[in-house]
Amino acid sequence: MHFHSYSLRLDSANDFKLNLKERYSTNSSGISKLLGLKANANMELNVIVKLLESKITNDTLLTLPFLFHS
């Protein structure tokens, strides 16, 4: 499984720039350790995704409310 983190900033022309900040790779043992499971845990992908999503806070979610005009 691969994880990428990005930075988003405005440049001098007020254009958004998205840049790759870091890349991480791991295997099923690494995911199990991250989630606090036994190293040999056998889980469905959708269960892993739900567990990972539950660990994402609002501080790390990208929201661009100004792009959605009513």
PDB file as gemmi writes it, atoms N, CA and C in Angstrom:
CRYST1    1.000    1.000    1.000  90.00  90.00  90.00 P 1                      
ATOM      1  N   MET A   1       0.853  -1.152   0.000  1.00  0.00           N  
ATOM      2  CA  MET A   1       0.000   0.000   0.000  1.00  0.00           C  
ATOM      3  C   MET A   1       0.905   1.222   0.000  1.00  0.00           C  
ATOM      4  N   HIS A   2       0.509   2.235  -0.735  1.00  0.00           N  
ATOM      5  CA  HIS A   2       1.288   3.463  -0.837  1.00  0.00           C  
ATOM      6  C   HIS A   2       0.490   4.639  -0.285  1.00  0.00           C  
ATOM      7  N   PHE A   3       1.172   5.513   0.426  1.00  0.00           N  
ATOM      8  CA  PHE A   3       0.576   6.730   0.959  1.00  0.00           C  
ATOM      9  C   PHE A   3       1.363   7.914   0.429  1.00  0.00           C  
ATOM     10  N   HIS A   4       0.670   8.915  -0.033  1.00  0.00           N  
ATOM     11  CA  HIS A   4       1.307  10.149  -0.488  1.00  0.00           C  
ATOM     12  C   HIS A   4       0.739  11.309   0.314  1.00  0.00           C  
ATOM     13  N   SER A   5       1.598  12.237   0.693  1.00  0.00           N  
ATOM     14  CA  SER A   5       1.104  13.476   1.309  1.00  0.00           C  
ATOM     15  C   SER A   5       1.538  14.633   0.418  1.00  0.00           C  
ATOM     16  N   TYR A   6       0.678  15.619   0.337  1.00  0.00           N  
ATOM     17  CA  TYR A   6       0.893  16.749  -0.559  1.00  0.00           C  
ATOM     18  C   TYR A   6       0.796  18.061   0.201  1.00  0.00           C  
ATOM     19  N   SER A   7       1.420  19.077  -0.355  1.00  0.00           N  
ATOM     20  CA  SER A   7       1.234  20.435   0.161  1.00  0.00           C  
ATOM     21  C   SER A   7       0.492  21.223  -0.912  1.00  0.00           C  
ATOM     22  N   LEU A   8      -0.357  22.126  -0.464  1.00  0.00           N  
ATOM     23  CA  LEU A   8      -1.129  22.977  -1.367  1.00  0.00           C  
ATOM     24  C   LEU A   8      -0.876  24.415  -0.966  1.00  0.00           C  
ATOM     25  N   ARG A   9      -0.467  25.227  -1.930  1.00  0.00           N  
ATOM     26  CA  ARG A   9      -0.182  26.629  -1.618  1.00  0.00           C  
ATOM     27  C   ARG A   9      -0.591  27.503  -2.795  1.00  0.00           C  
ATOM     28  N   LEU A  10      -0.737  28.779  -2.500  1.00  0.00           N  
ATOM     29  CA  LEU A  10      -0.973  29.779  -3.544  1.00  0.00           C  
ATOM     30  C   LEU A  10       0.368  30.353  -3.957  1.00  0.00           C  
ATOM     31  N   ASP A  11       0.592  30.451  -5.270  1.00  0.00           N  
ATOM     32  CA  ASP A  11       1.832  31.068  -5.720  1.00  0.00           C  
ATOM     33  C   ASP A  11       1.634  32.572  -5.882  1.00  0.00           C  
ATOM     34  N   SER A  12       2.640  33.257  -6.385  1.00  0.00           N  
ATOM     35  CA  SER A  12       2.588  34.718  -6.499  1.00  0.00           C  
ATOM     36  C   SER A  12       1.516  35.196  -7.476  1.00  0.00           C  
ATOM     37  N   ALA A  13       1.077  34.319  -8.391  1.00  0.00           N  
ATOM     38  CA  ALA A  13       0.020  34.672  -9.345  1.00  0.00           C  
ATOM     39  C   ALA A  13      -1.354  34.235  -8.844  1.00  0.00           C  
ATOM     40  N   ASN A  14      -1.454  33.870  -7.562  1.00  0.00           N  
ATOM     41  CA  ASN A  14      -2.695  33.383  -6.951  1.00  0.00           C  
ATOM     42  C   ASN A  14      -3.227  32.111  -7.602  1.00  0.00           C  
ATOM     43  N   ASP A  15      -2.327  31.299  -8.115  1.00  0.00           N  
ATOM     44  CA  ASP A  15      -2.676  29.987  -8.644  1.00  0.00           C  
ATOM     45  C   ASP A  15      -2.321  28.941  -7.593  1.00  0.00           C  
ATOM     46  N   PHE A  16      -3.156  27.919  -7.470  1.00  0.00           N  
ATOM     47  CA  PHE A  16      -2.858  26.847  -6.533  1.00  0.00           C  
ATOM     48  C   PHE A  16      -1.777  25.943  -7.099  1.00  0.00           C  
ATOM     49  N   LYS A  17      -0.870  25.539  -6.246  1.00  0.00           N  
ATOM     50  CA  LYS A  17       0.191  24.597  -6.605  1.00  0.00           C  
ATOM     51  C   LYS A  17       0.121  23.420  -5.642  1.00  0.00           C  
ATOM     52  N   LEU A  18      -0.020  22.244  -6.192  1.00  0.00           N  
ATOM     53  CA  LEU A  18      -0.064  21.018  -5.408  1.00  0.00           C  
ATOM     54  C   LEU A  18       1.267  20.306  -5.601  1.00  0.00           C  
ATOM     55  N   ASN A  19       1.970  20.064  -4.512  1.00  0.00           N  
ATOM     56  CA  ASN A  19       3.286  19.440  -4.585  1.00  0.00           C  
ATOM     57  C   ASN A  19       3.328  18.191  -3.726  1.00  0.00           C  
ATOM     58  N   LEU A  20       3.956  17.148  -4.276  1.00  0.00           N  
ATOM     59  CA  LEU A  20       4.177  15.932  -3.510  1.00  0.00           C  
ATOM     60  C   LEU A  20       5.151  16.241  -2.385  1.00  0.00           C  
ATOM     61  N   LYS A  21       4.753  15.945  -1.159  1.00  0.00           N  
ATOM     62  CA  LYS A  21       5.596  16.244   0.000  1.00  0.00           C  
ATOM     63  C   LYS A  21       6.358  15.001   0.452  1.00  0.00           C  
ATOM     64  N   GLU A  22       5.647  13.884   0.633  1.00  0.00           N  
ATOM     65  CA  GLU A  22       6.278  12.647   1.096  1.00  0.00           C  
ATOM     66  C   GLU A  22       5.573  11.436   0.501  1.00  0.00           C  
ATOM     67  N   ARG A  23       6.334  10.336   0.378  1.00  0.00           N  
ATOM     68  CA  ARG A  23       5.783   9.061  -0.076  1.00  0.00           C  
ATOM     69  C   ARG A  23       6.173   7.976   0.916  1.00  0.00           C  
ATOM     70  N   TYR A  24       5.220   7.109   1.216  1.00  0.00           N  
ATOM     71  CA  TYR A  24       5.473   5.984   2.108  1.00  0.00           C  
ATOM     72  C   TYR A  24       4.881   4.727   1.483  1.00  0.00           C  
ATOM     73  N   SER A  25       5.552   3.624   1.700  1.00  0.00           N  
ATOM     74  CA  SER A  25       5.046   2.328   1.252  1.00  0.00           C  
ATOM     75  C   SER A  25       5.100   1.359   2.419  1.00  0.00           C  
ATOM     76  N   THR A  26       4.153   0.435   2.441  1.00  0.00           N  
ATOM     77  CA  THR A  26       4.160  -0.596   3.479  1.00  0.00           C  
ATOM     78  C   THR A  26       3.461  -1.834   2.942  1.00  0.00           C  
ATOM     79  N   ASN A  27       3.520  -2.890   3.709  1.00  0.00           N  
ATOM     80  CA  ASN A  27       2.855  -4.136   3.352  1.00  0.00           C  
ATOM     81  C   ASN A  27       1.754  -4.426   4.372  1.00  0.00           C  
ATOM     82  N   SER A  28       1.178  -5.614   4.284  1.00  0.00           N  
ATOM     83  CA  SER A  28       0.068  -5.933   5.192  1.00  0.00           C  
ATOM     84  C   SER A  28       0.506  -5.937   6.654  1.00  0.00           C  
ATOM     85  N   SER A  29       1.748  -6.336   6.929  1.00  0.00           N  
ATOM     86  CA  SER A  29       2.238  -6.306   8.313  1.00  0.00           C  
ATOM     87  C   SER A  29       2.323  -4.874   8.828  1.00  0.00           C  
ATOM     88  N   GLY A  30       2.781  -3.955   7.973  1.00  0.00           N  
ATOM     89  CA  GLY A  30       2.859  -2.548   8.363  1.00  0.00           C  
ATOM     90  C   GLY A  30       1.490  -1.949   8.614  1.00  0.00           C  
ATOM     91  N   ILE A  31       0.514  -2.288   7.773  1.00  0.00           N  
ATOM     92  CA  ILE A  31      -0.856  -1.799   7.957  1.00  0.00           C  
ATOM     93  C   ILE A  31      -1.427  -2.351   9.262  1.00  0.00           C  
ATOM     94  N   SER A  32      -1.204  -3.631   9.524  1.00  0.00           N  
ATOM     95  CA  SER A  32      -1.696  -4.234  10.771  1.00  0.00           C  
ATOM     96  C   SER A  32      -1.104  -3.532  11.983  1.00  0.00           C  
ATOM     97  N   LYS A  33       0.194  -3.256  11.931  1.00  0.00           N  
ATOM     98  CA  LYS A  33       0.854  -2.562  13.045  1.00  0.00           C  
ATOM     99  C   LYS A  33       0.274  -1.160  13.216  1.00  0.00           C  
ATOM    100  N   LEU A  34       0.083  -0.445  12.107  1.00  0.00           N  
ATOM    101  CA  LEU A  34      -0.488   0.899  12.141  1.00  0.00           C  
ATOM    102  C   LEU A  34      -1.867   0.901  12.789  1.00  0.00           C  
ATOM    103  N   LEU A  35      -2.657  -0.105  12.479  1.00  0.00           N  
ATOM    104  CA  LEU A  35      -4.025  -0.178  12.988  1.00  0.00           C  
ATOM    105  C   LEU A  35      -4.109  -0.853  14.352  1.00  0.00           C  
ATOM    106  N   GLY A  36      -2.964  -1.285  14.889  1.00  0.00           N  
ATOM    107  CA  GLY A  36      -2.952  -1.923  16.201  1.00  0.00           C  
ATOM    108  C   GLY A  36      -3.504  -3.334  16.190  1.00  0.00           C  
ATOM    109  N   LEU A  37      -3.355  -4.013  15.063  1.00  0.00           N  
ATOM    110  CA  LEU A  37      -3.870  -5.377  14.930  1.00  0.00           C  
ATOM    111  C   LEU A  37      -2.738  -6.381  15.058  1.00  0.00           C  
ATOM    112  N   LYS A  38      -3.093  -7.656  15.160  1.00  0.00           N  
ATOM    113  CA  LYS A  38      -2.079  -8.706  15.148  1.00  0.00           C  
ATOM    114  C   LYS A  38      -1.414  -8.707  13.773  1.00  0.00           C  
ATOM    115  N   ALA A  39      -0.136  -9.005  13.734  1.00  0.00           N  
ATOM    116  CA  ALA A  39       0.637  -8.946  12.488  1.00  0.00           C  
ATOM    117  C   ALA A  39       0.079  -9.859  11.407  1.00  0.00           C  
ATOM    118  N   ASN A  40      -0.586 -10.927  11.785  1.00  0.00           N  
ATOM    119  CA  ASN A  40      -1.097 -11.861  10.786  1.00  0.00           C  
ATOM    120  C   ASN A  40      -2.584 -11.651  10.500  1.00  0.00           C  
ATOM    121  N   ALA A  41      -3.102 -10.504  10.845  1.00  0.00           N  
ATOM    122  CA  ALA A  41      -4.534 -10.240  10.627  1.00  0.00           C  
ATOM    123  C   ALA A  41      -4.856 -10.315   9.135  1.00  0.00           C  
ATOM    124  N   ASN A  42      -5.938 -10.997   8.814  1.00  0.00           N  
ATOM    125  CA  ASN A  42      -6.387 -11.111   7.433  1.00  0.00           C  
ATOM    126  C   ASN A  42      -7.703 -10.346   7.329  1.00  0.00           C  
ATOM    127  N   MET A  43      -7.665  -9.193   6.655  1.00  0.00           N  
ATOM    128  CA  MET A  43      -8.838  -8.325   6.601  1.00  0.00           C  
ATOM    129  C   MET A  43      -9.178  -7.982   5.162  1.00  0.00           C  
ATOM    130  N   GLU A  44     -10.440  -7.731   4.933  1.00  0.00           N  
ATOM    131  CA  GLU A  44     -10.892  -7.261   3.633  1.00  0.00           C  
ATOM    132  C   GLU A  44     -10.414  -5.829   3.427  1.00  0.00           C  
ATOM    133  N   LEU A  45     -10.170  -5.455   2.176  1.00  0.00           N  
ATOM    134  CA  LEU A  45      -9.701  -4.112   1.864  1.00  0.00           C  
ATOM    135  C   LEU A  45     -10.672  -3.049   2.365  1.00  0.00           C  
ATOM    136  N   ASN A  46     -11.977  -3.266   2.203  1.00  0.00           N  
ATOM    137  CA  ASN A  46     -12.946  -2.253   2.639  1.00  0.00           C  
ATOM    138  C   ASN A  46     -12.902  -2.039   4.152  1.00  0.00           C  
ATOM    139  N   VAL A  47     -12.573  -3.076   4.924  1.00  0.00           N  
ATOM    140  CA  VAL A  47     -12.442  -2.931   6.375  1.00  0.00           C  
ATOM    141  C   VAL A  47     -11.215  -2.088   6.697  1.00  0.00           C  
ATOM    142  N   ILE A  48     -10.113  -2.345   5.990  1.00  0.00           N  
ATOM    143  CA  ILE A  48      -8.892  -1.562   6.188  1.00  0.00           C  
ATOM    144  C   ILE A  48      -9.144  -0.100   5.841  1.00  0.00           C  
ATOM    145  N   VAL A  49      -9.820   0.147   4.722  1.00  0.00           N  
ATOM    146  CA  VAL A  49     -10.110   1.523   4.303  1.00  0.00           C  
ATOM    147  C   VAL A  49     -10.953   2.234   5.358  1.00  0.00           C  
ATOM    148  N   LYS A  50     -11.967   1.569   5.883  1.00  0.00           N  
ATOM    149  CA  LYS A  50     -12.809   2.193   6.914  1.00  0.00           C  
ATOM    150  C   LYS A  50     -12.010   2.511   8.171  1.00  0.00           C  
ATOM    151  N   LEU A  51     -11.120   1.616   8.566  1.00  0.00           N  
ATOM    152  CA  LEU A  51     -10.281   1.878   9.739  1.00  0.00           C  
ATOM    153  C   LEU A  51      -9.346   3.061   9.495  1.00  0.00           C  
ATOM    154  N   LEU A  52      -8.747   3.108   8.308  1.00  0.00           N  
ATOM    155  CA  LEU A  52      -7.866   4.236   7.987  1.00  0.00           C  
ATOM    156  C   LEU A  52      -8.650   5.548   7.954  1.00  0.00           C  
ATOM    157  N   GLU A  53      -9.825   5.536   7.328  1.00  0.00           N  
ATOM    158  CA  GLU A  53     -10.648   6.748   7.261  1.00  0.00           C  
ATOM    159  C   GLU A  53     -11.042   7.230   8.649  1.00  0.00           C  
ATOM    160  N   SER A  54     -11.255   6.310   9.574  1.00  0.00           N  
ATOM    161  CA  SER A  54     -11.649   6.709  10.924  1.00  0.00           C  
ATOM    162  C   SER A  54     -10.516   7.428  11.656  1.00  0.00           C  
ATOM    163  N   LYS A  55      -9.290   7.258  11.189  1.00  0.00           N  
ATOM    164  CA  LYS A  55      -8.139   7.899  11.822  1.00  0.00           C  
ATOM    165  C   LYS A  55      -7.814   9.262  11.205  1.00  0.00           C  
ATOM    166  N   ILE A  56      -8.504   9.633  10.135  1.00  0.00           N  
ATOM    167  CA  ILE A  56      -8.270  10.923   9.479  1.00  0.00           C  
ATOM    168  C   ILE A  56      -9.087  11.987  10.199  1.00  0.00           C  
ATOM    169  N   THR A  57      -8.421  13.037  10.635  1.00  0.00           N  
ATOM    170  CA  THR A  57      -9.120  14.112  11.342  1.00  0.00           C  
ATOM    171  C   THR A  57      -9.523  15.213  10.366  1.00  0.00           C  
ATOM    172  N   ASN A  58     -10.422  16.083  10.800  1.00  0.00           N  
ATOM    173  CA  ASN A  58     -10.826  17.216   9.968  1.00  0.00           C  
ATOM    174  C   ASN A  58      -9.655  18.134   9.652  1.00  0.00           C  
ATOM    175  N   ASP A  59      -8.649  18.152  10.528  1.00  0.00           N  
ATOM    176  CA  ASP A  59      -7.469  18.991  10.289  1.00  0.00           C  
ATOM    177  C   ASP A  59      -6.662  18.531   9.087  1.00  0.00           C  
ATOM    178  N   THR A  60      -6.801  17.265   8.697  1.00  0.00           N  
ATOM    179  CA  THR A  60      -6.011  16.750   7.582  1.00  0.00           C  
ATOM    180  C   THR A  60      -6.818  16.580   6.302  1.00  0.00           C  
ATOM    181  N   LEU A  61      -8.099  16.864   6.347  1.00  0.00           N  
ATOM    182  CA  LEU A  61      -8.931  16.760   5.153  1.00  0.00           C  
ATOM    183  C   LEU A  61      -8.854  18.042   4.336  1.00  0.00           C  
ATOM    184  N   LEU A  62      -8.739  17.894   3.030  1.00  0.00           N  
ATOM    185  CA  LEU A  62      -8.719  19.051   2.142  1.00  0.00           C  
ATOM    186  C   LEU A  62     -10.149  19.502   1.886  1.00  0.00           C  
ATOM    187  N   THR A  63     -10.446  20.731   2.227  1.00  0.00           N  
ATOM    188  CA  THR A  63     -11.748  21.315   1.920  1.00  0.00           C  
ATOM    189  C   THR A  63     -11.516  22.666   1.268  1.00  0.00           C  
ATOM    190  N   LEU A  64     -12.216  22.901   0.198  1.00  0.00           N  
ATOM    191  CA  LEU A  64     -12.102  24.154  -0.537  1.00  0.00           C  
ATOM    192  C   LEU A  64     -13.491  24.759  -0.692  1.00  0.00           C  
ATOM    193  N   PRO A  65     -14.073  25.267   0.389  1.00  0.00           N  
ATOM    194  CA  PRO A  65     -15.455  25.751   0.344  1.00  0.00           C  
ATOM    195  C   PRO A  65     -15.656  26.912  -0.620  1.00  0.00           C  
ATOM    196  N   PHE A  66     -14.612  27.683  -0.873  1.00  0.00           N  
ATOM    197  CA  PHE A  66     -14.754  28.835  -1.756  1.00  0.00           C  
ATOM    198  C   PHE A  66     -14.927  28.420  -3.211  1.00  0.00           C  
ATOM    199  N   LEU A  67     -14.703  27.154  -3.543  1.00  0.00           N  
ATOM    200  CA  LEU A  67     -14.899  26.677  -4.910  1.00  0.00           C  
ATOM    201  C   LEU A  67     -16.347  26.312  -5.192  1.00  0.00           C  
ATOM    202  N   PHE A  68     -17.145  26.210  -4.143  1.00  0.00           N  
ATOM    203  CA  PHE A  68     -18.534  25.797  -4.300  1.00  0.00           C  
ATOM    204  C   PHE A  68     -19.448  26.995  -4.070  1.00  0.00           C  
ATOM    205  N   HIS A  69     -19.802  27.641  -5.152  1.00  0.00           N  
ATOM    206  CA  HIS A  69     -20.677  28.817  -5.061  1.00  0.00           C  
ATOM    207  C   HIS A  69     -22.128  28.376  -5.166  1.00  0.00           C  
ATOM    208  N   SER A  70     -22.996  28.988  -4.390  1.00  0.00           N  
ATOM    209  CA  SER A  70     -24.414  28.625  -4.464  1.00  0.00           C  
ATOM    210  C   SER A  70     -25.173  29.605  -5.315  1.00  0.00           C  
TER     211      SER A  70                                                      
END                                                                             
